[in-house]
C-alpha cells in the first residue's frame, strides 16, 4: 500500500499559528467507511484547519461523497472517529449533536431545494427550525442572504422558475442562513456551465475571506480545485485510502503516484519508468520511418 504524501501550507512544515491552542474544526482519526462488507476507504487521518478551503478529490467511485456523508453525520464510521472542535459526534449526547449540526451548513450536489416552496421560504426553513426570530426578522435575514448570492428580487420565485446556477446560489443562501462556522459542498460545479461554476467559486472564496468560514468541498473539477483550494486530499480508489494531501500546485508538480499525476493533469499516460530513455524510443521510431 502506498505511503501518504503530505505537503503542508507552512514553508517550514510547522502547523499554522494558533493550531496548538485550539481544536481543529474537523479532525478525522482512523476512519474506515464500508457499505456492508465492501470497504470503500480505510485508515483516513486528517485535520481541516480553521478558515481554510479543504477539497476532497479523487476519481469516480473513490468515496468522496461517502466521506462527506460521514463528516456531516449522515453515516456512521465503520471504524474510527470524527471530531468537531474536539467533540466526537457519535459519542456526544443529543444536545451536543444538535449544537454541532447548528454550526454546519451543507450545499448538496443538486441543491436539494424544496420544489413546492419559494426561494424565500426555502432559506427561511433553518431559521424557523433553529432560531426564535420573529417573522419580520426572518424575512430580513432571508432578503440579506439572497442578496449576498446575487438573488435580490427573486424571493417569490420557485426553484423550477430559475436556472441551475441560480438554484445552486439559492441553496447556498439557505446553507448560510444560520451563519455556520463550517460549510460543506458536494460537487458544487456539477451541472453548471463554466461561467456559472466560476461565479460559484467566487462566492465560496468570498465566504472564506469575508467571514472566515471553514469550507470543505468535494470536487473533481480541476479548474475549481486550483482556484479555491488551500489544501486538497486525494482518495485513491486502488489503494482504498488517502495517498496524498497538500496544495493543488504541489501535488501537480510533485505527484507521489501515477494516480495523483493522472488526476491532476488529466492524462491517462503513466510516468516513464526509472532509467527509461525517451530519446532512444524517438530515434527508433524515426529509423522505422526512414526510407
Phi and psi in degrees as a GROMACS rama.xvg file:
@    title "Ramachandran Plot"
@    xaxis  label "Phi"
@    yaxis  label "Psi"
@TYPE xy
-66.6399  146.597  UNK-2
-79.2398  154.448  UNK-3
-79.5185  130.538  UNK-4
-100.108  120.785  UNK-5
-124.616  131.556  UNK-6
-122.76  112.569  UNK-7
-87.6532  165.611  UNK-8
-72.8877  -33.5421  UNK-9
-67.9893  141.525  UNK-10
-63.5728  -32.2579  UNK-11
-97.9167  5.67773  UNK-12
82.9635  -0.387322  UNK-13
-76.4699  157.65  UNK-14
-68.2601  152.38  UNK-15
-56.3833  149.706  UNK-16
-55.4913  133.989  UNK-17
88.568  -8.75425  UNK-18
-63.7424  -29.1226  UNK-19
-76.0754  -19.2371  UNK-20
-85.5538  -19.5358  UNK-21
-147.464  156.477  UNK-22
-68.8892  148.581  UNK-23
-68.7637  150.435  UNK-24
-55.7796  -38.4111  UNK-25
-137.57  131.602  UNK-26
-135.667  126.539  UNK-27
-109.167  127.722  UNK-28
-124.871  115.958  UNK-29
54.8284  38.1798  UNK-30
-75.6927  128.997  UNK-31
-118.343  132.72  UNK-32
-115.452  132.011  UNK-33
-136.333  151.883  UNK-34
-117.026  100.74  UNK-35
62.1501  -130.43  UNK-36
-80.4274  -10.0146  UNK-37
-80.1732  118.185  UNK-38
-82.894  120.866  UNK-39
-85.1416  -54.0635  UNK-40
-146.933  151.643  UNK-41
-142.167  161.868  UNK-42
55.8908  45.5794  UNK-43
-88.4368  124.298  UNK-44
-136.138  116.781  UNK-45
-164.96  163.465  UNK-46
-124.544  145.555  UNK-47
-105.116  122.713  UNK-48
-84.2635  156.246  UNK-49
-64.1203  130.375  UNK-50
78.0059  11.7969  UNK-51
-103.488  161.645  UNK-52
-103.507  113.329  UNK-53
-112.207  121.452  UNK-54
-105.927  133.23  UNK-55
-100.952  118.704  UNK-56
-131.887  164.737  UNK-57
159.571  170.527  UNK-58
-71.2609  173.074  UNK-59
-61.3251  131.48  UNK-60
84.5064  7.65888  UNK-61
-81.8159  -10.0164  UNK-62
100.908  18.7097  UNK-63
-61.1319  -52.4063  UNK-64
-69.3493  -31.1801  UNK-65
-64.157  -40.5917  UNK-66
-62.9588  -41.0622  UNK-67
-60.4594  -42.1184  UNK-68
-61.3545  -35.656  UNK-69
-67.4682  -41.0863  UNK-70
-66.2491  -31.3448  UNK-71
-98.3486  8.20129  UNK-72
85.5  11.5104  UNK-73
-82.0877  -21.6905  UNK-74
-132.817  142.204  UNK-75
-90.2586  141.82  UNK-76
-61.7753  142.413  UNK-77
-70.0661  -37.2488  UNK-78
-146.961  157.337  UNK-79
89.8701  -172.274  UNK-80
-146.612  158.56  UNK-81
-127.359  122.546  UNK-82
-111.117  137.29  UNK-83
-116.022  117.092  UNK-84
51.3889  36.9297  UNK-85
84.9673  -4.77694  UNK-86
-96.467  129.166  UNK-87
-77.9835  116.327  UNK-88
-59.7997  -44.8375  UNK-89
-69.6152  -32.6342  UNK-90
-85.0236  -11.9075  UNK-91
-75.1179  156.361  UNK-92
-76.815  171.942  UNK-93
-61.1887  -39.4693  UNK-94
-63.1919  -42.5589  UNK-95
-66.7449  -39.9055  UNK-96
-61.2163  -44.2274  UNK-97
-62.2032  -36.9695  UNK-98
-64.8281  -38.1225  UNK-99
-66.4566  -46.7447  UNK-100
-62.4625  -33.6489  UNK-101
-62.7556  -26.0717  UNK-102
-93.913  5.6217  UNK-103
-109.492  153.355  UNK-104
-135.52  144.472  UNK-105
-131.562  131.908  UNK-106
-113.336  109.604  UNK-107
-78.5201  163.411  UNK-108
-56.2706  -41.3759  UNK-109
-97.5126  8.53655  UNK-110
88.6574  -40.0616  UNK-111
55.0103  36.4977  UNK-112
-75.9821  148.895  UNK-113
-74.8731  117.558  UNK-114
-66.3288  -26.8674  UNK-115
-87.6571  2.27401  UNK-116
-114.54  149.228  UNK-117
-70.0926  169.669  UNK-118
-60.5815  -40.9088  UNK-119
-62.5945  -42.7398  UNK-120
-66.7039  -35.9111  UNK-121
-62.2667  -46.7349  UNK-122
-68.4929  -30.8441  UNK-123
-72.1141  -22.6769  UNK-124
-52.5526  -53.6616  UNK-125
-64.9297  -30.1957  UNK-126
-67.9107  -38.8105  UNK-127
-69.6618  -33.0099  UNK-128
-79.2466  -39.8778  UNK-129
-112.009  -3.62235  UNK-130
-126.395  170.21  UNK-131
-110.194  23.7053  UNK-132
-65.5367  146.537  UNK-133
-78.9782  170.82  UNK-134
-58.5533  -40.5894  UNK-135
-65.6925  -42.9374  UNK-136
-65.2739  -39.1442  UNK-137
-62.8618  -42.4302  UNK-138
-59.9616  -38.5603  UNK-139
-66.9815  -42.8301  UNK-140
-65.2631  -42.8345  UNK-141
-59.7495  -46.1348  UNK-142
-62.0864  -39.6972  UNK-143
-65.2804  -46.2257  UNK-144
-64.6779  -40.3728  UNK-145
-68.2315  -35.8383  UNK-146
-65.1135  -38.1201  UNK-147
-63.5897  -25.9738  UNK-148
-103.085  14.5432  UNK-149
80.0864  25.8339  UNK-150
-120.445  29.5823  UNK-151
-60.8634  133.29  UNK-152
92.5118  -4.5365  UNK-153
-105.556  15.5157  UNK-154
-55.2412  -38.1155  UNK-155
-90.4737  1.49285  UNK-156
-80.0838  150.725  UNK-157
-96.0012  155.004  UNK-158
-52.5816  -37.517  UNK-159
-69.2725  -13.1336  UNK-160
-94.2187  0.393184  UNK-161
-126.369  168.843  UNK-162
-76.1023  168.646  UNK-163
-60.6979  -40.9788  UNK-164
-64.5761  -38.9689  UNK-165
-67.6663  -36.1014  UNK-166
-63.699  -40.3588  UNK-167
-62.6049  -39.9768  UNK-168
-69.4645  -35.9082  UNK-169
-64.8748  -39.8106  UNK-170
-64.7196  -34.773  UNK-171
-66.2766  -39.7612  UNK-172
-59.9123  -42.2063  UNK-173
-66.316  -40.2742  UNK-174
-64.0412  -27.6844  UNK-175
-99.2971  6.46804  UNK-176
-57.0287  -36.7499  UNK-177
-96.969  14.7848  UNK-178
51.6714  58.4378  UNK-179
-66.5992  152.271  UNK-180
-79.4779  -29.8421  UNK-181
-128.211  131.214  UNK-182
-116.322  137.323  UNK-183
-116.128  135.432  UNK-184
-125.969  129.297  UNK-185
-105.996  105.779  UNK-186
46.7704  62.8291  UNK-187
-61.7023  -28.5106  UNK-188
-89.3517  -2.78224  UNK-189
-59.5197  128.573  UNK-190
80.2122  2.84275  UNK-191
-102.519  149.451  UNK-192
-71.901  161.957  UNK-193
-56.066  -37.4347  UNK-194
-69.231  -45.0939  UNK-195
-63.9679  -38.9499  UNK-196
-64.195  -41.9034  UNK-197
-65.599  -36.7895  UNK-198
-65.3128  -38.5603  UNK-199
-67.8496  -38.7654  UNK-200
-59.1497  -40.8742  UNK-201
-60.975  -39.2096  UNK-202
-66.2842  -38.4717  UNK-203
-61.9466  -45.9464  UNK-204
-63.1488  -38.4635  UNK-205
-63.4194  -41.1356  UNK-206
-61.885  -43.2626  UNK-207
-66.9686  -46.2925  UNK-208
-72.5088  -36.3809  UNK-209
-85.0988  -35.4324  UNK-210
-117.951  -2.98002  UNK-211
68.6766  23.1647  UNK-212
-67.5604  136.23  UNK-213
-82.651  130.379  UNK-214
-129.188  130.243  UNK-215
-116.464  125.697  UNK-216
-125.206  127.832  UNK-217
-90.5388  124.92  UNK-218
-157.315  150.031  UNK-219
-119.992  3.77427  UNK-220
-83.1968  106.833  UNK-221
-61.3097  -41.6243  UNK-222
-57.592  -44.4688  UNK-223
-67.5619  -43.3369  UNK-224
-58.8825  -46.5452  UNK-225
-70.7858  -24.5151  UNK-226
-79.8541  -39.0836  UNK-227
-110.906  -24.2681  UNK-228
-76.3413  130.832  UNK-229
-79.7463  -44.4593  UNK-230
-140.478  157.584  UNK-231
-136.943  143.747  UNK-232
-111.223  132.032  UNK-233
-105.888  123.648  UNK-234
-97.4432  119.531  UNK-235
-95.9974  113.472  UNK-236
-66.7659  -28.0802  UNK-237
-76.0224  -42.7339  UNK-238
-83.1819  -15.5846  UNK-239
58.4033  38.5885  UNK-240
-161.779  176.294  UNK-241
-80.1399  133.03  UNK-242
-121.641  -2.92422  UNK-243
-158.814  146.581  UNK-244
-153.627  133.042  UNK-245
166.242  -168.469  UNK-246
-70.8235  149.091  UNK-247
-56.5029  -38.5167  UNK-248
-63.2963  -42.52  UNK-249
-66.5935  -38.8403  UNK-250
-71.0496  -28.1743  UNK-251
-76.5268  -39.5707  UNK-252
-76.4854  -33.6954  UNK-253
-132.718  65.9628  UNK-254
-67.7971  136.088  UNK-255
-80.2594  -10.1009  UNK-256
-154.787  164.835  UNK-257
-61.4172  -36.3799  UNK-258
-62.6373  -44.1144  UNK-259
-67.3766  -43.0112  UNK-260
-62.7899  -43.7354  UNK-261
-63.0451  -39.4816  UNK-262
-67.4644  -44.1013  UNK-263
-76.8549  -18.0591  UNK-264
-115.615  -5.3593  UNK-265
57.7942  46.1704  UNK-266
-125.373  149.088  UNK-267
-96.4124  -1.13073  UNK-268
-78.2052  144.79  UNK-269
-90.0491  156.835  UNK-270
-69.1303  146.336  UNK-271
-59.0832  138.63  UNK-272
-68.3976  158.228  UNK-273
-59.5193  130.879  UNK-274
85.374  -0.0807627  UNK-275
-71.8583  130.156  UNK-276
-102.066  98.4205  UNK-277
-67.1  -35.7166  UNK-278
-65.7563  -32.8189  UNK-279
-65.7245  -40.6302  UNK-280
-62.2003  -40.4677  UNK-281
-66.7663  -39.7008  UNK-282
-64.4508  -41.3922  UNK-283
-62.98  -39.4999  UNK-284
-63.8131  -39.8026  UNK-285
-65.4648  -41.0218  UNK-286
-62.9028  -37.5836  UNK-287
-64.8952  -24.3955  UNK-288
-101.148  -0.740363  UNK-289
-70.7655  142.242  UNK-290
